[in-house]
Amino acid sequence: MELTRVCAGVPGFAAWIAMEILACPKEGSNVFISAAAGGIGIYAGQLAKLRGCRVVGSTGSDDKVDLLKREFGYDDAFNYKKETDYDAALSKMSLDAVSAK
Ligand SMILES: NC(=O)c1ccc[n+]([C@@H]2O[C@H](COP(=O)([O-])OP(=O)(O)OC[C@H]3O[C@@H](n4cnc5c(N)ncnc54)[C@H](OP(=O)(O)O)[C@@H]3O)[C@@H](O)[C@H]2O)c1
């Protein structure tokens, strides 16, 4: 784990703190990550997947939505610039409730 943290750099370490120290989602939890295609978001999503969570993210373009699902292991994602109703967007992905920490 030490080597992984060093390779991931500061954004990876920030994502690790967020997911492993602060949020600590349980296996099977739904995890929503905003700015999902940013430096921290791509790591945070993958860390949540390693914990056995279902991970959904929001980002600002269709290309980034595609990238999150194809390359970074997100189960689903939406383009926040196209969605007018975030609750509906999350419901479509079977995420009924988001609790922030
Ligand atoms: N990097 C670090 O080491 C670090 C450490 C501690 C805290 N932080 C904080 O964590 C946050 C994310 O950092 P990061 O390194 O992942 O940043 P980043 O790589 O610059 O990504 C931030 C992303 O936020 C999205 N965004 C921009 N404007 C937005 C808006 N109005 N609404 C929703 N999304 C918007 C953009 O993606 P879209 O194209 O999807 O809009 C952008 O890619 C920042 O607030 C940063 O200050 C970073």
The ligand as a MOL file (V3000), in Angstrom:
LIG
                    3D

  0  0  0     0  0            999 V3000
M  V30 BEGIN CTAB
M  V30 COUNTS 48 52 0 0 0
M  V30 BEGIN ATOM
M  V30 1 N -5.5710 17.4950 -5.7570 0
M  V30 2 C -5.3540 17.5000 -4.4400 0
M  V30 3 O -4.3300 17.0420 -3.9400 0
M  V30 4 C -6.4210 18.0350 -3.5040 0
M  V30 5 C -6.2420 17.8930 -2.1210 0
M  V30 6 C -7.2530 18.3200 -1.2560 0
M  V30 7 C -8.4140 18.9100 -1.7650 0
M  V30 8 N -8.5550 19.0790 -3.1220 0 CHG=1
M  V30 9 C -9.8200 19.6440 -3.6080 0
M  V30 10 O -10.5960 18.5620 -4.1590 0
M  V30 11 C -11.3350 19.0580 -5.2710 0
M  V30 12 C -11.0230 18.2270 -6.5210 0
M  V30 13 O -9.6200 18.2780 -6.7350 0
M  V30 14 P -8.9740 17.6410 -8.0350 0
M  V30 15 O -7.5150 17.6120 -7.8450 0
M  V30 16 O -9.6930 16.3640 -8.3590 0 CHG=-1
M  V30 17 O -9.3310 18.7640 -9.0970 0
M  V30 18 P -9.3010 18.7000 -10.6950 0
M  V30 19 O -8.4930 17.5550 -11.1980 0
M  V30 20 O -8.9980 20.0730 -11.1430 0
M  V30 21 O -10.7890 18.3450 -11.0250 0
M  V30 22 C -11.8280 19.1860 -10.6140 0
M  V30 23 C -13.0010 18.8870 -11.5190 0
M  V30 24 O -14.1160 19.6230 -11.0390 0
M  V30 25 C -15.0180 19.7170 -12.1160 0
M  V30 26 N -15.7320 20.9870 -12.0380 0
M  V30 27 C -15.2640 22.2110 -12.3610 0
M  V30 28 N -16.2260 23.1320 -12.1760 0
M  V30 29 C -17.3180 22.4630 -11.7210 0
M  V30 30 C -18.6370 22.8600 -11.3460 0
M  V30 31 N -19.0200 24.1460 -11.4040 0
M  V30 32 N -19.5100 21.9260 -10.9080 0
M  V30 33 C -19.1370 20.6290 -10.8380 0
M  V30 34 N -17.8970 20.1810 -11.1940 0
M  V30 35 C -17.0110 21.1100 -11.6180 0
M  V30 36 C -14.2060 19.6290 -13.4020 0
M  V30 37 O -14.6390 18.4840 -14.0860 0
M  V30 38 P -15.8560 18.5040 -15.0930 0
M  V30 39 O -15.3130 18.6130 -16.4600 0
M  V30 40 O -16.4840 17.1980 -14.8250 0
M  V30 41 O -16.7200 19.6710 -14.7470 0
M  V30 42 C -12.7860 19.3450 -12.9340 0
M  V30 43 O -12.1800 18.3290 -13.7010 0
M  V30 44 C -10.9690 20.5280 -5.4490 0
M  V30 45 O -11.9600 21.2960 -4.7920 0
M  V30 46 C -9.6330 20.6490 -4.7400 0
M  V30 47 O -9.4190 21.9410 -4.2460 0
M  V30 48 C -7.5920 18.6360 -3.9790 0
M  V30 END ATOM
M  V30 BEGIN BOND
M  V30 1 1 1 2
M  V30 2 2 2 3
M  V30 3 1 2 4
M  V30 4 1 4 5
M  V30 5 2 4 48
M  V30 6 2 5 6
M  V30 7 1 6 7
M  V30 8 2 7 8
M  V30 9 1 8 9
M  V30 10 1 8 48
M  V30 11 1 9 10
M  V30 12 1 9 46
M  V30 13 1 10 11
M  V30 14 1 11 12
M  V30 15 1 11 44
M  V30 16 1 12 13
M  V30 17 1 13 14
M  V30 18 2 14 15
M  V30 19 1 14 16
M  V30 20 1 14 17
M  V30 21 1 17 18
M  V30 22 2 18 19
M  V30 23 1 18 20
M  V30 24 1 18 21
M  V30 25 1 21 22
M  V30 26 1 22 23
M  V30 27 1 23 24
M  V30 28 1 23 42
M  V30 29 1 24 25
M  V30 30 1 25 26
M  V30 31 1 25 36
M  V30 32 1 26 27
M  V30 33 1 26 35
M  V30 34 2 27 28
M  V30 35 1 28 29
M  V30 36 1 29 30
M  V30 37 2 29 35
M  V30 38 1 30 31
M  V30 39 2 30 32
M  V30 40 1 32 33
M  V30 41 2 33 34
M  V30 42 1 34 35
M  V30 43 1 36 37
M  V30 44 1 36 42
M  V30 45 1 37 38
M  V30 46 2 38 39
M  V30 47 1 38 40
M  V30 48 1 38 41
M  V30 49 1 42 43
M  V30 50 1 44 45
M  V30 51 1 44 46
M  V30 52 1 46 47
M  V30 END BOND
M  V30 END CTAB
M  END
